[in-house]
Amino acid sequence: MQTILRVLSLALALTIVAALPALAQTAAPAPPAADAAPAKKSDASGRKTPVAIDHDDNDPVGTRLAYRLKELLGRSSLMQPTNKDEKKIVIVLKTKEEFPGRSGLSSIYSISWLFSSKEGALKYFLTSEAGIVDSADIDQVTETILGKTDKLASTYGYLF
């Protein structure tokens, strides 16, 4: 149990380190004005919220999670995958094997959601979370992550 807690702590620390440039930003995005109408994720022209996924780890279950995220994101009617230099939500996904030496069993993951206005600019930290995923739970975890991404896109839609 202590090993799992240490690994989860390490994964969360790695996510925070990856998000340090965003945390160094002195001004966080201002909340929408009380009289402003909430922004829509897609308007009449069919605009979707651009989302980029940043994952470069190589554990089997974590790689499947990242692949599944990209796959479902491509099918989404509310969001679209992007690598363009544009305003977007960036999902930084860090994964590690839960039990080293027993690959394919499960992975721990940490996720940070960032807002990027353009390449080269500091990113704004929106939120983060950590968890454990195994092969049987990949679809459920993926849907939860995309659901949270959609909620963040609604909350911070005025930035787009």
C-alpha positions in Angstrom: 0.0 0.0 0.0 2.9 2.4 0.8 4.4 1.6 -2.5 1.2 2.5 -4.3 1.0 5.8 -2.4 4.6 6.6 -3.2 4.1 5.9 -6.9 0.9 8.0 -6.9 2.7 10.9 -5.2 5.5 10.6 -7.7 3.1 10.7 -10.6 1.3 13.7 -9.2 4.6 15.4 -8.6 5.6 14.7 -12.3 2.4 16.3 -13.5 2.9 19.4 -11.3 6.5 19.7 -12.6 5.2 19.5 -16.2 2.7 22.3 -15.3 5.2 24.5 -13.5 5.3 27.1 -16.3 1.5 27.5 -16.0 1.7 27.7 -12.2 4.4 30.4 -12.5 1.9 32.6 -14.3 0.9 35.4 -12.0 -2.6 36.1 -13.4 -5.1 33.3 -13.6 -7.9 33.6 -16.1 -10.6 35.8 -14.7 -14.0 34.2 -14.1 -16.7 35.3 -16.5 -18.7 38.4 -15.7 -21.9 37.8 -13.9 -23.9 39.4 -16.7 -22.1 37.5 -19.5 -23.8 34.6 -21.0 -22.0 31.2 -20.7 -20.0 30.4 -23.9 -21.1 27.6 -26.0 -18.7 24.8 -27.0 -19.9 24.8 -30.5 -21.8 27.6 -32.3 -24.0 27.7 -35.4 -20.9 27.3 -37.6 -20.0 24.0 -36.0 -17.0 25.2 -34.1 -15.7 22.7 -31.6 -13.3 23.2 -28.6 -9.8 22.3 -29.7 -8.0 19.8 -27.4 -4.4 18.5 -27.5 -3.2 15.4 -25.6 0.4 15.3 -24.4 1.5 11.8 -23.5 5.0 10.4 -23.9 5.3 7.6 -21.4 5.6 4.0 -22.7 3.8 1.7 -20.2 1.3 -0.6 -21.9 -1.9 0.4 -20.1 -1.0 4.1 -20.0 -0.3 4.0 -23.7 -3.7 2.4 -24.4 -5.4 5.0 -22.2 -3.8 7.8 -24.2 -4.7 6.1 -27.5 -8.3 5.7 -26.4 -8.5 9.3 -25.3 -7.3 10.4 -28.8 -9.7 8.0 -30.5 -12.8 9.2 -28.6 -11.7 12.8 -28.9 -11.7 12.4 -32.7 -15.3 11.1 -32.6 -16.6 13.8 -30.2 -19.2 16.3 -31.5 -18.1 18.8 -28.8 -14.3 18.7 -29.0 -11.7 18.2 -31.7 -8.1 17.0 -31.6 -5.5 19.6 -32.6 -1.8 20.2 -32.8 -2.2 23.6 -34.4 -0.9 26.9 -32.8 -4.3 28.1 -31.6 -6.2 28.6 -28.4 -6.8 25.1 -26.9 -7.1 22.9 -23.9 -4.0 20.8 -23.4 -4.4 17.5 -21.5 -1.0 16.5 -20.0 -1.1 12.8 -19.2 1.6 11.1 -17.2 1.5 7.3 -16.6 3.6 4.7 -14.9 3.2 1.0 -14.3 1.6 0.4 -10.9 3.7 -2.7 -10.3 7.0 -2.5 -12.0 7.9 -5.9 -13.6 4.2 -6.8 -14.1 3.5 -4.7 -17.2 0.0 -4.7 -18.7 -1.7 -5.2 -15.3 -2.5 -1.6 -14.4 -1.0 1.9 -14.5 -1.2 5.0 -12.3 -1.9 8.2 -14.1 -1.9 11.9 -13.4 -3.6 14.4 -15.6 -3.3 18.2 -15.7 -5.6 20.3 -17.8 -4.0 23.5 -19.2 -5.2 26.4 -21.3 -2.8 27.4 -24.1 -3.4 30.6 -26.0 -0.5 30.1 -28.4 2.8 28.2 -28.7 5.6 29.8 -26.8 3.3 31.5 -24.3 2.8 30.3 -20.7 -0.1 27.9 -20.2 -2.7 28.5 -17.6 -3.2 25.6 -15.1 -6.9 24.7 -14.9 -7.0 21.5 -12.7 -5.5 18.1 -12.2 -6.2 14.6 -10.8 -4.6 11.3 -10.3 -5.8 7.7 -10.4 -5.3 4.0 -11.2 -6.5 2.4 -14.4 -6.4 -1.3 -15.5 -7.2 -2.9 -18.8 -10.9 -3.4 -17.9 -11.5 0.2 -16.9 -9.8 2.1 -19.7 -13.1 3.0 -21.5 -14.8 4.2 -18.2 -11.7 6.3 -17.2 -11.5 7.7 -20.7 -15.1 8.8 -20.7 -14.6 10.4 -17.3 -11.6 12.3 -18.5 -13.4 13.6 -21.6 -16.4 14.5 -19.5 -14.3 16.6 -17.2 -12.6 18.2 -20.2 -16.0 19.1 -21.6 -17.0 20.7 -18.3 -13.8 22.7 -18.3 -14.4 23.8 -21.8 -17.8 25.1 -20.7 -16.4 26.8 -17.7 -13.6 28.5 -19.5 -15.3 28.8 -22.9 -15.0 32.6 -22.7 -11.3 32.2 -23.3 -11.9 30.9 -26.8 
